[in-house]
Amino acid sequence: MKLLIQIFIAIIPLIYSFSSSDPTLNMRFLSLSIVTSLLLLYHIFKNSKIPINIIRHPVFWCLILLEISFLLSSLINGFNSEAVYLLLKFFSLSLFTFILTDFLLKFSFKDLLISFLLFSLFTSIIYIYQLIDNYQEILSIEDLWHRNRAFDKISGSMGHKNLLGSIQFLLLPFLIYLL
């Protein structure tokens, strides 16, 4: 279980596909659902106790209330594909949060930080590779506006350059702590 969680967090930047309109969102949600299901099955077959202190925590109850409010909103406004997708995504995210909290209670926080370090490293390597690969082609563009737009399209595996910058900035305190 420990290794599966660490590997999953580390390889998230490597999970993307250009076969859909959004190269990251659908594939990462599918992989989150599969990993969460595998972790849940492992938890069930191992017959490990459900940590009661996680279930009693107010944050967990807030997640449950938020899921119920999404469900009620979907009932009132009608179930469409976006409502089902949002409900499933939030449910899977809540289950993964529960499993990750259980992981943090059992193991050291530094075990998770190594995954964050690899996540940041893979994200940076993909971005630097794309920048080096496209650099000469982008510099050959005469118009300054189109050249800047071409540089802005390079986003690593995050789908958007602002998302890439935000993720790297948010990982910075964890990386400094790890050092």
VMD Tcl script that builds the backbone (N, CA, C; Angstrom):
set m [mol new atoms 537]
animate dup $m
set s [atomselect $m all]
$s set {name element resname resid chain x y z} {
  {N N MET 1 A 0.827 -1.191 0.000}
  {CA C MET 1 A 0.000 0.000 0.000}
  {C C MET 1 A 0.865 1.245 0.000}
  {N N LYS 2 A 1.884 1.245 0.846}
  {CA C LYS 2 A 2.757 2.410 0.959}
  {C C LYS 2 A 3.422 2.713 -0.378}
  {N N LEU 3 A 3.962 1.680 -1.014}
  {CA C LEU 3 A 4.665 1.865 -2.274}
  {C C LEU 3 A 3.717 2.304 -3.392}
  {N N LEU 4 A 2.504 1.766 -3.411}
  {CA C LEU 4 A 1.530 2.129 -4.435}
  {C C LEU 4 A 1.148 3.600 -4.330}
  {N N ILE 5 A 0.931 4.090 -3.128}
  {CA C ILE 5 A 0.591 5.506 -2.940}
  {C C ILE 5 A 1.754 6.390 -3.369}
  {N N GLN 6 A 2.963 6.011 -2.968}
  {CA C GLN 6 A 4.124 6.826 -3.319}
  {C C GLN 6 A 4.358 6.853 -4.825}
  {N N ILE 7 A 4.242 5.717 -5.473}
  {CA C ILE 7 A 4.447 5.656 -6.923}
  {C C ILE 7 A 3.356 6.433 -7.643}
  {N N PHE 8 A 2.117 6.309 -7.183}
  {CA C PHE 8 A 1.015 7.011 -7.835}
  {C C PHE 8 A 1.211 8.523 -7.768}
  {N N ILE 9 A 1.556 9.037 -6.619}
  {CA C ILE 9 A 1.759 10.483 -6.489}
  {C C ILE 9 A 2.939 10.939 -7.339}
  {N N ALA 10 A 3.971 10.133 -7.414}
  {CA C ALA 10 A 5.161 10.515 -8.171}
  {C C ALA 10 A 4.926 10.516 -9.681}
  {N N ILE 11 A 4.091 9.597 -10.180}
  {CA C ILE 11 A 3.939 9.482 -11.638}
  {C C ILE 11 A 2.724 10.221 -12.197}
  {N N ILE 12 A 2.024 10.967 -11.388}
  {CA C ILE 12 A 0.880 11.726 -11.902}
  {C C ILE 12 A 1.258 12.608 -13.094}
  {N N PRO 13 A 2.425 13.296 -13.086}
  {CA C PRO 13 A 2.739 14.117 -14.266}
  {C C PRO 13 A 2.936 13.314 -15.549}
  {N N LEU 14 A 3.198 12.033 -15.424}
  {CA C LEU 14 A 3.418 11.210 -16.611}
  {C C LEU 14 A 2.120 10.685 -17.203}
  {N N ILE 15 A 1.000 10.930 -16.538}
  {CA C ILE 15 A -0.293 10.413 -16.990}
  {C C ILE 15 A -1.028 11.502 -17.761}
  {N N TYR 16 A -0.967 11.416 -19.073}
  {CA C TYR 16 A -1.764 12.302 -19.911}
  {C C TYR 16 A -1.906 11.680 -21.288}
  {N N SER 17 A -2.940 12.106 -21.996}
  {CA C SER 17 A -3.216 11.540 -23.306}
  {C C SER 17 A -3.811 12.633 -24.184}
  {N N PHE 18 A -3.358 12.702 -25.408}
  {CA C PHE 18 A -3.870 13.701 -26.330}
  {C C PHE 18 A -5.049 13.189 -27.159}
  {N N SER 19 A -5.623 12.059 -26.760}
  {CA C SER 19 A -6.750 11.505 -27.503}
  {C C SER 19 A -8.084 12.133 -27.103}
  {N N SER 20 A -8.095 12.946 -26.039}
  {CA C SER 20 A -9.330 13.622 -25.631}
  {C C SER 20 A -9.128 15.126 -25.720}
  {N N SER 21 A -10.195 15.870 -25.488}
  {CA C SER 21 A -10.099 17.326 -25.593}
  {C C SER 21 A -9.227 17.919 -24.486}
  {N N ASP 22 A -9.229 17.310 -23.315}
  {CA C ASP 22 A -8.350 17.735 -22.227}
  {C C ASP 22 A -7.335 16.627 -21.999}
  {N N PRO 23 A -6.051 16.882 -22.254}
  {CA C PRO 23 A -5.078 15.793 -22.188}
  {C C PRO 23 A -4.796 15.274 -20.784}
  {N N THR 24 A -5.162 16.020 -19.756}
  {CA C THR 24 A -4.796 15.608 -18.405}
  {C C THR 24 A -5.976 15.180 -17.552}
  {N N LEU 25 A -7.057 15.896 -17.599}
  {CA C LEU 25 A -8.135 15.725 -16.635}
  {C C LEU 25 A -8.756 14.328 -16.651}
  {N N ASN 26 A -9.150 13.859 -17.811}
  {CA C ASN 26 A -9.841 12.566 -17.894}
  {C C ASN 26 A -8.937 11.401 -17.516}
  {N N MET 27 A -7.713 11.412 -18.006}
  {CA C MET 27 A -6.794 10.303 -17.726}
  {C C MET 27 A -6.395 10.274 -16.247}
  {N N ARG 28 A -6.198 11.442 -15.662}
  {CA C ARG 28 A -5.798 11.476 -14.255}
  {C C ARG 28 A -6.958 11.106 -13.342}
  {N N PHE 29 A -8.177 11.461 -13.728}
  {CA C PHE 29 A -9.336 11.036 -12.939}
  {C C PHE 29 A -9.511 9.521 -13.027}
  {N N LEU 30 A -9.324 8.976 -14.208}
  {CA C LEU 30 A -9.422 7.524 -14.360}
  {C C LEU 30 A -8.355 6.815 -13.530}
  {N N SER 31 A -7.133 7.313 -13.576}
  {CA C SER 31 A -6.064 6.684 -12.800}
  {C C SER 31 A -6.295 6.857 -11.296}
  {N N LEU 32 A -6.815 8.015 -10.873}
  {CA C LEU 32 A -7.149 8.204 -9.454}
  {C C LEU 32 A -8.217 7.207 -9.020}
  {N N SER 33 A -9.213 6.996 -9.852}
  {CA C SER 33 A -10.272 6.042 -9.522}
  {C C SER 33 A -9.738 4.621 -9.433}
  {N N ILE 34 A -8.876 4.247 -10.353}
  {CA C ILE 34 A -8.321 2.891 -10.337}
  {C C ILE 34 A -7.443 2.678 -9.115}
  {N N VAL 35 A -6.570 3.636 -8.822}
  {CA C VAL 35 A -5.675 3.492 -7.663}
  {C C VAL 35 A -6.467 3.506 -6.365}
  {N N THR 36 A -7.461 4.368 -6.270}
  {CA C THR 36 A -8.294 4.411 -5.068}
  {C C THR 36 A -9.035 3.096 -4.887}
  {N N SER 37 A -9.543 2.534 -5.973}
  {CA C SER 37 A -10.225 1.239 -5.879}
  {C C SER 37 A -9.272 0.138 -5.442}
  {N N LEU 38 A -8.067 0.126 -6.000}
  {CA C LEU 38 A -7.082 -0.877 -5.598}
  {C C LEU 38 A -6.696 -0.736 -4.126}
  {N N LEU 39 A -6.503 0.480 -3.681}
  {CA C LEU 39 A -6.159 0.714 -2.280}
  {C C LEU 39 A -7.299 0.319 -1.349}
  {N N LEU 40 A -8.529 0.604 -1.771}
  {CA C LEU 40 A -9.691 0.227 -0.970}
  {C C LEU 40 A -9.838 -1.293 -0.902}
  {N N LEU 41 A -9.644 -1.966 -2.027}
  {CA C LEU 41 A -9.706 -3.433 -2.030}
  {C C LEU 41 A -8.606 -4.028 -1.159}
  {N N TYR 42 A -7.415 -3.455 -1.215}
  {CA C TYR 42 A -6.328 -3.915 -0.366}
  {C C TYR 42 A -6.685 -3.734 1.102}
  {N N HIS 43 A -7.281 -2.591 1.412}
  {CA C HIS 43 A -7.687 -2.299 2.790}
  {C C HIS 43 A -8.753 -3.299 3.271}
  {N N ILE 44 A -9.682 -3.646 2.390}
  {CA C ILE 44 A -10.757 -4.572 2.758}
  {C C ILE 44 A -10.225 -5.991 2.931}
  {N N PHE 45 A -9.407 -6.450 1.975}
  {CA C PHE 45 A -8.894 -7.825 2.052}
  {C C PHE 45 A -7.863 -8.010 3.160}
  {N N LYS 46 A -7.227 -6.957 3.542}
  {CA C LYS 46 A -6.261 -7.049 4.625}
  {C C LYS 46 A -6.972 -7.109 5.980}
  {N N ASN 47 A -8.258 -6.811 5.992}
  {CA C ASN 47 A -9.077 -6.770 7.204}
  {C C ASN 47 A -8.519 -5.788 8.229}
  {N N SER 48 A -8.025 -4.691 7.735}
  {CA C SER 48 A -7.519 -3.688 8.672}
  {C C SER 48 A -8.683 -2.850 9.198}
  {N N LYS 49 A -8.493 -2.363 10.387}
  {CA C LYS 49 A -9.537 -1.574 11.021}
  {C C LYS 49 A -9.693 -0.231 10.326}
  {N N ILE 50 A -10.921 0.230 10.320}
  {CA C ILE 50 A -11.178 1.578 9.815}
  {C C ILE 50 A -10.817 2.552 10.929}
  {N N PRO 51 A -9.934 3.490 10.642}
  {CA C PRO 51 A -9.541 4.431 11.696}
  {C C PRO 51 A -10.717 5.330 12.095}
  {N N ILE 52 A -11.223 5.121 13.279}
  {CA C ILE 52 A -12.389 5.863 13.754}
  {C C ILE 52 A -12.070 7.345 13.941}
  {N N ASN 53 A -10.819 7.659 14.318}
  {CA C ASN 53 A -10.488 9.057 14.551}
  {C C ASN 53 A -10.544 9.882 13.263}
  {N N ILE 54 A -10.337 9.255 12.115}
  {CA C ILE 54 A -10.478 9.978 10.845}
  {C C ILE 54 A -11.949 10.244 10.566}
  {N N ILE 55 A -12.791 9.241 10.816}
  {CA C ILE 55 A -14.220 9.389 10.543}
  {C C ILE 55 A -14.856 10.408 11.477}
  {N N ARG 56 A -14.389 10.498 12.691}
  {CA C ARG 56 A -14.946 11.455 13.650}
  {C C ARG 56 A -14.447 12.879 13.454}
  {N N HIS 57 A -13.448 13.059 12.635}
  {CA C HIS 57 A -12.863 14.381 12.458}
  {C C HIS 57 A -13.839 15.311 11.711}
  {N N PRO 58 A -13.921 16.579 12.111}
  {CA C PRO 58 A -14.859 17.508 11.457}
  {C C PRO 58 A -14.581 17.733 9.971}
  {N N VAL 59 A -13.338 17.656 9.549}
  {CA C VAL 59 A -13.028 17.843 8.131}
  {C C VAL 59 A -13.652 16.726 7.304}
  {N N PHE 60 A -13.610 15.518 7.810}
  {CA C PHE 60 A -14.222 14.403 7.103}
  {C C PHE 60 A -15.738 14.607 6.986}
  {N N TRP 61 A -16.355 15.104 8.053}
  {CA C TRP 61 A -17.789 15.380 8.008}
  {C C TRP 61 A -18.105 16.513 7.034}
  {N N CYS 62 A -17.221 17.487 6.921}
  {CA C CYS 62 A -17.413 18.553 5.933}
  {C C CYS 62 A -17.363 17.993 4.517}
  {N N LEU 63 A -16.448 17.050 4.272}
  {CA C LEU 63 A -16.394 16.410 2.961}
  {C C LEU 63 A -17.676 15.640 2.663}
  {N N ILE 64 A -18.196 14.954 3.671}
  {CA C ILE 64 A -19.454 14.217 3.484}
  {C C ILE 64 A -20.609 15.186 3.209}
  {N N LEU 65 A -20.666 16.274 3.963}
  {CA C LEU 65 A -21.723 17.269 3.731}
  {C C LEU 65 A -21.605 17.908 2.355}
  {N N LEU 66 A -20.399 18.144 1.910}
  {CA C LEU 66 A -20.202 18.707 0.580}
  {C C LEU 66 A -20.651 17.726 -0.498}
  {N N GLU 67 A -20.355 16.462 -0.316}
  {CA C GLU 67 A -20.799 15.440 -1.267}
  {C C GLU 67 A -22.326 15.344 -1.290}
  {N N ILE 68 A -22.946 15.407 -0.115}
  {CA C ILE 68 A -24.414 15.377 -0.036}
  {C C ILE 68 A -25.014 16.609 -0.703}
  {N N SER 69 A -24.387 17.768 -0.523}
  {CA C SER 69 A -24.903 18.981 -1.171}
  {C C SER 69 A -24.772 18.892 -2.687}
  {N N PHE 70 A -23.680 18.292 -3.191}
  {CA C PHE 70 A -23.552 18.058 -4.631}
  {C C PHE 70 A -24.654 17.124 -5.123}
  {N N LEU 71 A -24.932 16.081 -4.330}
  {CA C LEU 71 A -25.971 15.124 -4.707}
  {C C LEU 71 A -27.343 15.791 -4.732}
  {N N LEU 72 A -27.658 16.577 -3.709}
  {CA C LEU 72 A -28.944 17.287 -3.674}
  {C C LEU 72 A -29.060 18.290 -4.811}
  {N N SER 73 A -27.993 18.986 -5.099}
  {CA C SER 73 A -27.995 19.926 -6.216}
  {C C SER 73 A -28.237 19.211 -7.533}
  {N N SER 74 A -27.647 18.042 -7.676}
  {CA C SER 74 A -27.864 17.255 -8.897}
  {C C SER 74 A -29.301 16.750 -8.981}
  {N N LEU 75 A -29.871 16.386 -7.839}
  {CA C LEU 75 A -31.271 15.939 -7.848}
  {C C LEU 75 A -32.210 17.072 -8.234}
  {N N ILE 76 A -31.940 18.259 -7.733}
  {CA C ILE 76 A -32.796 19.409 -8.025}
  {C C ILE 76 A -32.635 19.856 -9.479}
  {N N ASN 77 A -31.388 19.940 -9.948}
  {CA C ASN 77 A -31.116 20.461 -11.289}
  {C C ASN 77 A -31.102 19.385 -12.366}
  {N N GLY 78 A -31.236 18.150 -11.982}
  {CA C GLY 78 A -31.247 17.059 -12.948}
  {C C GLY 78 A -29.870 16.472 -13.155}
  {N N PHE 79 A -29.855 15.166 -13.297}
  {CA C PHE 79 A -28.589 14.480 -13.525}
  {C C PHE 79 A -28.203 14.610 -14.994}
  {N N ASN 80 A -27.088 15.230 -15.226}
  {CA C ASN 80 A -26.513 15.210 -16.559}
  {C C ASN 80 A -25.104 14.645 -16.436}
  {N N SER 81 A -24.405 14.596 -17.519}
  {CA C SER 81 A -23.083 13.974 -17.499}
  {C C SER 81 A -22.105 14.744 -16.609}
  {N N GLU 82 A -22.205 16.060 -16.578}
  {CA C GLU 82 A -21.301 16.850 -15.743}
  {C C GLU 82 A -21.570 16.628 -14.259}
  {N N ALA 83 A -22.829 16.472 -13.893}
  {CA C ALA 83 A -23.170 16.245 -12.487}
  {C C ALA 83 A -22.652 14.889 -12.009}
  {N N VAL 84 A -22.836 13.876 -12.838}
  {CA C VAL 84 A -22.347 12.544 -12.474}
  {C C VAL 84 A -20.827 12.553 -12.392}
  {N N TYR 85 A -20.181 13.211 -13.353}
  {CA C TYR 85 A -18.718 13.297 -13.352}
  {C C TYR 85 A -18.224 14.010 -12.091}
  {N N LEU 86 A -18.855 15.114 -11.718}
  {CA C LEU 86 A -18.453 15.857 -10.528}
  {C C LEU 86 A -18.676 15.040 -9.257}
  {N N LEU 87 A -19.808 14.348 -9.170}
  {CA C LEU 87 A -20.072 13.507 -8.003}
  {C C LEU 87 A -19.047 12.382 -7.869}
  {N N LEU 88 A -18.771 11.714 -8.973}
  {CA C LEU 88 A -17.793 10.620 -8.935}
  {C C LEU 88 A -16.388 11.128 -8.641}
  {N N LYS 89 A -16.031 12.263 -9.218}
  {CA C LYS 89 A -14.703 12.822 -8.986}
  {C C LYS 89 A -14.539 13.220 -7.524}
  {N N PHE 90 A -15.536 13.867 -6.973}
  {CA C PHE 90 A -15.432 14.284 -5.575}
  {C C PHE 90 A -15.463 13.084 -4.629}
  {N N PHE 91 A -16.266 12.072 -4.950}
  {CA C PHE 91 A -16.303 10.867 -4.128}
  {C C PHE 91 A -14.954 10.147 -4.151}
  {N N SER 92 A -14.377 10.038 -5.342}
  {CA C SER 92 A -13.065 9.396 -5.459}
  {C C SER 92 A -11.998 10.206 -4.733}
  {N N LEU 93 A -12.071 11.509 -4.819}
  {CA C LEU 93 A -11.120 12.374 -4.118}
  {C C LEU 93 A -11.286 12.271 -2.608}
  {N N SER 94 A -12.521 12.154 -2.137}
  {CA C SER 94 A -12.765 11.986 -0.701}
  {C C SER 94 A -12.207 10.651 -0.203}
  {N N LEU 95 A -12.423 9.591 -0.972}
  {CA C LEU 95 A -11.872 8.287 -0.591}
  {C C LEU 95 A -10.347 8.305 -0.592}
  {N N PHE 96 A -9.763 8.968 -1.583}
  {CA C PHE 96 A -8.304 9.052 -1.620}
  {C C PHE 96 A -7.777 9.885 -0.442}
  {N N THR 97 A -8.491 10.919 -0.067}
  {CA C THR 97 A -8.110 11.713 1.107}
  {C C THR 97 A -8.161 10.863 2.363}
  {N N PHE 98 A -9.189 10.042 2.490}
  {CA C PHE 98 A -9.306 9.135 3.625}
  {C C PHE 98 A -8.136 8.155 3.668}
  {N N ILE 99 A -7.810 7.558 2.518}
  {CA C ILE 99 A -6.711 6.599 2.446}
  {C C ILE 99 A -5.374 7.287 2.713}
  {N N LEU 100 A -5.207 8.486 2.178}
  {CA C LEU 100 A -3.962 9.220 2.395}
  {C C LEU 100 A -3.802 9.638 3.852}
  {N N THR 101 A -4.889 9.991 4.509}
  {CA C THR 101 A -4.828 10.324 5.935}
  {C C THR 101 A -4.453 9.098 6.756}
  {N N ASP 102 A -5.024 7.957 6.398}
  {CA C ASP 102 A -4.655 6.713 7.068}
  {C C ASP 102 A -3.177 6.400 6.836}
  {N N PHE 103 A -2.694 6.651 5.636}
  {CA C PHE 103 A -1.280 6.460 5.320}
  {C C PHE 103 A -0.400 7.357 6.194}
  {N N LEU 104 A -0.795 8.604 6.342}
  {CA C LEU 104 A 0.001 9.538 7.149}
  {C C LEU 104 A -0.026 9.180 8.628}
  {N N LEU 105 A -1.109 8.569 9.091}
  {CA C LEU 105 A -1.149 8.134 10.487}
  {C C LEU 105 A -0.242 6.926 10.737}
  {N N LYS 106 A -0.090 6.079 9.717}
  {CA C LYS 106 A 0.710 4.867 9.884}
  {C C LYS 106 A 2.193 5.085 9.599}
  {N N PHE 107 A 2.506 5.948 8.645}
  {CA C PHE 107 A 3.886 6.118 8.214}
  {C C PHE 107 A 4.336 7.555 8.442}
  {N N SER 108 A 5.583 7.778 8.153}
  {CA C SER 108 A 6.179 9.096 8.332}
  {C C SER 108 A 5.728 10.050 7.224}
  {N N PHE 109 A 5.711 11.314 7.550}
  {CA C PHE 109 A 5.356 12.345 6.579}
  {C C PHE 109 A 6.432 12.442 5.494}
  {N N LYS 110 A 7.663 12.109 5.836}
  {CA C LYS 110 A 8.751 12.189 4.862}
  {C C LYS 110 A 8.592 11.166 3.740}
  {N N ASP 111 A 7.907 10.067 4.003}
  {CA C ASP 111 A 7.652 9.094 2.944}
  {C C ASP 111 A 6.813 9.706 1.834}
  {N N LEU 112 A 5.913 10.587 2.202}
  {CA C LEU 112 A 5.081 11.267 1.221}
  {C C LEU 112 A 5.856 12.385 0.530}
  {N N LEU 113 A 6.780 13.019 1.239}
  {CA C LEU 113 A 7.553 14.121 0.664}
  {C C LEU 113 A 8.468 13.655 -0.465}
  {N N ILE 114 A 8.951 12.434 -0.381}
  {CA C ILE 114 A 9.784 11.897 -1.457}
  {C C ILE 114 A 8.958 11.780 -2.744}
  {N N SER 115 A 7.697 11.422 -2.609}
  {CA C SER 115 A 6.812 11.369 -3.774}
  {C C SER 115 A 6.607 12.761 -4.360}
  {N N PHE 116 A 6.474 13.763 -3.500}
  {CA C PHE 116 A 6.333 15.137 -3.980}
  {C C PHE 116 A 7.587 15.598 -4.715}
  {N N LEU 117 A 8.747 15.189 -4.205}
  {CA C LEU 117 A 10.005 15.534 -4.860}
  {C C LEU 117 A 10.067 14.928 -6.257}
  {N N LEU 118 A 9.700 13.659 -6.382}
  {CA C LEU 118 A 9.695 13.004 -7.696}
  {C C LEU 118 A 8.644 13.615 -8.616}
  {N N PHE 119 A 7.487 13.971 -8.062}
  {CA C PHE 119 A 6.434 14.646 -8.827}
  {C C PHE 119 A 6.977 15.942 -9.427}
  {N N SER 120 A 7.626 16.747 -8.606}
  {CA C SER 120 A 8.187 18.013 -9.065}
  {C C SER 120 A 9.295 17.789 -10.091}
  {N N LEU 121 A 10.119 16.788 -9.861}
  {CA C LEU 121 A 11.212 16.480 -10.778}
  {C C LEU 121 A 10.677 16.050 -12.146}
  {N N PHE 122 A 9.710 15.147 -12.169}
  {CA C PHE 122 A 9.143 14.691 -13.438}
  {C C PHE 122 A 8.473 15.839 -14.183}
  {N N THR 123 A 7.740 16.680 -13.453}
  {CA C THR 123 A 7.071 17.825 -14.071}
  {C C THR 123 A 8.094 18.768 -14.692}
  {N N SER 124 A 9.169 19.033 -13.963}
  {CA C SER 124 A 10.210 19.936 -14.466}
  {C C SER 124 A 10.933 19.341 -15.669}
  {N N ILE 125 A 11.227 18.063 -15.615}
  {CA C ILE 125 A 11.931 17.418 -16.731}
  {C C ILE 125 A 11.095 17.471 -17.999}
  {N N ILE 126 A 9.804 17.215 -17.886}
  {CA C ILE 126 A 8.922 17.257 -19.061}
  {C C ILE 126 A 8.874 18.674 -19.629}
  {N N TYR 127 A 8.769 19.661 -18.755}
  {CA C TYR 127 A 8.726 21.061 -19.222}
  {C C TYR 127 A 10.040 21.450 -19.896}
  {N N ILE 128 A 11.168 21.123 -19.281}
  {CA C ILE 128 A 12.476 21.485 -19.845}
  {C C ILE 128 A 12.689 20.777 -21.183}
  {N N TYR 129 A 12.271 19.527 -21.277}
  {CA C TYR 129 A 12.385 18.800 -22.544}
  {C C TYR 129 A 11.563 19.486 -23.634}
  {N N GLN 130 A 10.330 19.868 -23.324}
  {CA C GLN 130 A 9.490 20.550 -24.309}
  {C C GLN 130 A 10.090 21.891 -24.707}
  {N N LEU 131 A 10.656 22.605 -23.758}
  {CA C LEU 131 A 11.265 23.902 -24.043}
  {C C LEU 131 A 12.476 23.731 -24.958}
  {N N ILE 132 A 13.350 22.785 -24.654}
  {CA C ILE 132 A 14.543 22.554 -25.490}
  {C C ILE 132 A 14.142 22.057 -26.873}
  {N N ASP 133 A 13.151 21.176 -26.930}
  {CA C ASP 133 A 12.719 20.594 -28.195}
  {C C ASP 133 A 12.113 21.647 -29.128}
  {N N ASN 134 A 11.388 22.601 -28.585}
  {CA C ASN 134 A 10.683 23.592 -29.399}
  {C C ASN 134 A 11.385 24.940 -29.473}
  {N N TYR 135 A 12.524 25.099 -28.830}
  {CA C TYR 135 A 13.148 26.410 -28.697}
  {C C TYR 135 A 13.532 27.018 -30.049}
  {N N GLN 136 A 14.223 26.286 -30.889}
  {CA C GLN 136 A 14.653 26.821 -32.189}
  {C C GLN 136 A 13.458 27.123 -33.087}
  {N N GLU 137 A 12.469 26.272 -33.032}
  {CA C GLU 137 A 11.278 26.488 -33.850}
  {C C GLU 137 A 10.538 27.752 -33.417}
  {N N ILE 138 A 10.461 27.978 -32.118}
  {CA C ILE 138 A 9.759 29.158 -31.604}
  {C C ILE 138 A 10.560 30.431 -31.897}
  {N N LEU 139 A 11.861 30.355 -31.788}
  {CA C LEU 139 A 12.681 31.537 -32.076}
  {C C LEU 139 A 12.626 31.936 -33.546}
  {N N SER 140 A 12.306 30.999 -34.427}
  {CA C SER 140 A 12.207 31.329 -35.846}
  {C C SER 140 A 10.926 32.093 -36.190}
  {N N ILE 141 A 10.012 32.194 -35.264}
  {CA C ILE 141 A 8.775 32.937 -35.498}
  {C C ILE 141 A 9.108 34.430 -35.482}
  {N N GLU 142 A 8.732 35.132 -36.533}
  {CA C GLU 142 A 9.080 36.549 -36.676}
  {C C GLU 142 A 8.263 37.455 -35.759}
  {N N ASP 143 A 6.963 37.240 -35.725}
  {CA C ASP 143 A 6.072 38.113 -34.967}
  {C C ASP 143 A 6.254 37.867 -33.463}
  {N N LEU 144 A 6.479 38.937 -32.714}
  {CA C LEU 144 A 6.732 38.821 -31.277}
  {C C LEU 144 A 5.516 38.263 -30.530}
  {N N TRP 145 A 4.307 38.667 -30.928}
  {CA C TRP 145 A 3.102 38.203 -30.250}
  {C C TRP 145 A 2.934 36.693 -30.432}
  {N N HIS 146 A 3.120 36.222 -31.657}
  {CA C HIS 146 A 2.985 34.783 -31.920}
  {C C HIS 146 A 4.107 33.989 -31.256}
  {N N ARG 147 A 5.303 34.576 -31.149}
  {CA C ARG 147 A 6.411 33.906 -30.470}
  {C C ARG 147 A 6.096 33.741 -28.982}
  {N N ASN 148 A 5.594 34.805 -28.355}
  {CA C ASN 148 A 5.216 34.703 -26.937}
  {C C ASN 148 A 4.084 33.709 -26.734}
  {N N ARG 149 A 3.145 33.692 -27.649}
  {CA C ARG 149 A 2.037 32.736 -27.566}
  {C C ARG 149 A 2.548 31.296 -27.689}
  {N N ALA 150 A 3.533 31.066 -28.542}
  {CA C ALA 150 A 4.112 29.731 -28.693}
  {C C ALA 150 A 4.858 29.326 -27.425}
  {N N PHE 151 A 5.564 30.259 -26.793}
  {CA C PHE 151 A 6.223 29.947 -25.523}
  {C C PHE 151 A 5.198 29.645 -24.435}
  {N N ASP 152 A 4.063 30.352 -24.463}
  {CA C ASP 152 A 3.028 30.128 -23.455}
  {C C ASP 152 A 2.343 28.777 -23.611}
  {N N LYS 153 A 2.370 28.215 -24.812}
  {CA C LYS 153 A 1.739 26.909 -25.027}
  {C C LYS 153 A 2.528 25.768 -24.405}
  {N N ILE 154 A 3.804 25.991 -24.126}
  {CA C ILE 154 A 4.619 24.949 -23.494}
  {C C ILE 154 A 4.213 24.879 -22.030}
  {N N SER 155 A 3.682 23.738 -21.626}
  {CA C SER 155 A 3.160 23.628 -20.255}
  {C C SER 155 A 3.521 22.314 -19.584}
  {N N GLY 156 A 4.489 21.609 -20.111}
  {CA C GLY 156 A 4.831 20.327 -19.510}
  {C C GLY 156 A 3.682 19.362 -19.699}
  {N N SER 157 A 3.348 18.654 -18.653}
  {CA C SER 157 A 2.232 17.706 -18.730}
  {C C SER 157 A 1.027 18.213 -17.947}
  {N N MET 158 A 0.974 19.504 -17.676}
  {CA C MET 158 A -0.099 20.051 -16.846}
  {C C MET 158 A -1.255 20.630 -17.650}
  {N N GLY 159 A -1.119 20.780 -18.943}
  {CA C GLY 159 A -2.217 21.278 -19.751}
  {C C GLY 159 A -2.257 22.787 -19.846}
  {N N HIS 160 A -1.692 23.505 -18.886}
  {CA C HIS 160 A -1.690 24.961 -18.891}
  {C C HIS 160 A -0.463 25.449 -18.125}
  {N N LYS 161 A 0.161 26.488 -18.648}
  {CA C LYS 161 A 1.400 26.982 -18.051}
  {C C LYS 161 A 1.178 27.551 -16.647}
  {N N ASN 162 A 0.027 28.202 -16.412}
  {CA C ASN 162 A -0.259 28.741 -15.078}
  {C C ASN 162 A -0.421 27.631 -14.054}
  {N N LEU 163 A -1.033 26.529 -14.464}
  {CA C LEU 163 A -1.181 25.389 -13.566}
  {C C LEU 163 A 0.177 24.786 -13.235}
  {N N LEU 164 A 1.044 24.717 -14.213}
  {CA C LEU 164 A 2.400 24.216 -13.983}
  {C C LEU 164 A 3.137 25.102 -12.975}
  {N N GLY 165 A 3.066 26.407 -13.160}
  {CA C GLY 165 A 3.728 27.327 -12.230}
  {C C GLY 165 A 3.138 27.258 -10.838}
  {N N SER 166 A 1.818 27.137 -10.749}
  {CA C SER 166 A 1.160 27.057 -9.438}
  {C C SER 166 A 1.554 25.797 -8.687}
  {N N ILE 167 A 1.598 24.672 -9.388}
  {CA C ILE 167 A 1.956 23.420 -8.739}
  {C C ILE 167 A 3.401 23.461 -8.255}
  {N N GLN 168 A 4.288 23.983 -9.093}
  {CA C GLN 168 A 5.691 24.060 -8.670}
  {C C GLN 168 A 5.854 25.012 -7.485}
  {N N PHE 169 A 5.109 26.113 -7.488}
  {CA C PHE 169 A 5.194 27.058 -6.377}
  {C C PHE 169 A 4.631 26.449 -5.092}
  {N N LEU 170 A 3.541 25.718 -5.181}
  {CA C LEU 170 A 2.949 25.105 -3.992}
  {C C LEU 170 A 3.799 23.952 -3.452}
  {N N LEU 171 A 4.579 23.313 -4.301}
  {CA C LEU 171 A 5.463 22.241 -3.839}
  {C C LEU 171 A 6.756 22.764 -3.224}
  {N N LEU 172 A 7.042 24.040 -3.432}
  {CA C LEU 172 A 8.300 24.608 -2.950}
  {C C LEU 172 A 8.508 24.464 -1.442}
  {N N PRO 173 A 7.515 24.729 -0.567}
  {CA C PRO 173 A 7.758 24.532 0.875}
  {C C PRO 173 A 8.064 23.088 1.234}
  {N N PHE 174 A 7.420 22.133 0.579}
  {CA C PHE 174 A 7.697 20.737 0.855}
  {C C PHE 174 A 9.114 20.372 0.433}
  {N N LEU 175 A 9.535 20.897 -0.708}
  {CA C LEU 175 A 10.887 20.604 -1.188}
  {C C LEU 175 A 11.943 21.242 -0.306}
  {N N ILE 176 A 11.685 22.454 0.173}
  {CA C ILE 176 A 12.622 23.105 1.097}
  {C C ILE 176 A 12.692 22.329 2.403}
  {N N TYR 177 A 11.553 21.874 2.894}
  {CA C TYR 177 A 11.545 21.081 4.131}
  {C C TYR 177 A 12.319 19.773 3.939}
  {N N LEU 178 A 12.187 19.175 2.771}
  {CA C LEU 178 A 12.883 17.921 2.504}
  {C C LEU 178 A 14.392 18.118 2.469}
  {N N LEU 179 A 14.825 19.275 1.993}
  {CA C LEU 179 A 16.267 19.565 1.971}
  {C C LEU 179 A 16.779 19.707 3.389}
}
mol reanalyze $m
mol bondsrecalc $m
mol representation Tube
mol addrep $m
